[in-house]
Amino acid sequence: MSWGAELWDQFDNLEKHTQWGIDVLEKYIKFVKERTEIEINYAKQLRNLSKKYQPKKNSKEEDEYKYSSCKAFLATLNEMNDYAGQHEVISENMTSQITTELARYVQELKQERKSHFHDGRKAQQHIETCWKQLESSKRRFERDCKEADRAQQYFEKMDADINVTKADVEKARQQAQLRQQMAEDSRAEYSSTLQKFNHEQHEHYHTHIPNIFQKIQEMEERRIVRVGDSMKTFAEVDRQVIPIIGKCLDEITRAAESINQKNDSQLVIEAFKSGFEPPGDVDFEDFTQPIKRTVSESSLSNSKDGKPESRFTSKSKGKLWPFIKKNKGAGPEDFSNLPPEQRRKKLQQKVDELNKDIQKEMDQRDALTKMKDVYIKNPQMGDAASVDHKLAELGQNLEKLRLEAQKFEGWLAEVEGRLPARTEQTRRQSGMYEPQNTLTVNNCAQDRESSPDGSYTEEPNQESEMKVPATDFDDEFDDEEPLPTIGTCKALYTFEGQNEGTISVTEGEMLYVIEEDKGDGWTRIRRNEDEEGYVPTSYVEVFLEKNAKGAMTYI
């Protein structure tokens, strides 16, 4: 099966066919190139998608990724990033192994095809030239034969005519002989040219053209094989990344299987546990009993100046959870607006951050100190004095950070020292300002006296006939005389009292202490007869009166 033998007369069709083959190859190159663009765009979109859903640093989102389901999602995002990388590998390998190689091959193929068909055209032109020479020789031989025939006829005519001179007859004879000789020469030339043409034609159709067409056939077959090899490479490039893509998918599956709903539930407890105990039962207030009291009894229920005896309205009585946030801006620095457990976590987190900053500053200081020593030993390397300013600045920063850390460590120790025990004051925090639990049937409040340690004693009302047993919070809402002052205090920091039962203070303000800290971190103070409440103990400097609890001052 040879194009030279079978298609010896299909030069033009072979030229068209080989051009079509190159067009097919270029079309395949374009296809692979578009595939690589799709792969790279897909990889880019996957990376952008993964980046879009990554948790932002130092944001609330980052805290959410402690849950196993969120960790699994984060692992999925990371694996998708690796998955995208494999599609980039596909694009790179297809570009280098297929499109680049085929593009170079197409240029070589075009040059080879051009050369082969140039040789074919040259052979065609040569055989056409030989044919023209044969035709010219043939026409000349035909013309000379006709001329010789006419000259012979003329001679015979002159020789038969008796009126023609002998000289004219001789002349005609010589002319006939000349023409005859010319015809013989033309015949010999024509014969030689014919033989030469037949030889050239045989060589053309049996040697030159078959060789050229054979080369064209081999070129075309190489092109076909190259296309097939490229298609195999196309599949192999994909197949090479399948194991890695499989590992990515396995990791996603493994991350999904690592989700633990019980651990997530425990983390929710740790994240939002307040440390408070649930509020106790609210006692029944019986308003159906007739009020039987004398003018003197009634006078006991009122303050001396005629103001209402209760410092807390009925609205405040219904507030069982005093530390529910009322977001009106940033909270206090010591997180005192948070429940104890949450406050401890925030303080611990702050202490850890400050310790990291301190360590970082110390590392910088040590590095600069070593640099300074090097400069002192080798002055040509640098000026040691140039480091002093930076060292002094680092020293100041370290001092500030240490003071800040000590402050937060103090607050943390304060909280950690309170959390295990549940004192009366911590119960006040968990159920602060609950509805009054000490009631008399005739709804007459009992006057109380405050002892120096903050406990209360009741003076029995002679007119009362029966009582409901007293509870821990009766001092908050029952009608009573104002608690006596047991000392004074100075506000060290400004505190925004945004929760029920707290009071706002301004830095430097002097106030009265009416109940000291019972271990829960809160001190009860009074500004005037109408304004009193709790503030964080760490926010005030307390000066207790000597007759109340000995001479003592604490911050």
Disulfide bonds with the S-S distance in Angstrom:
none
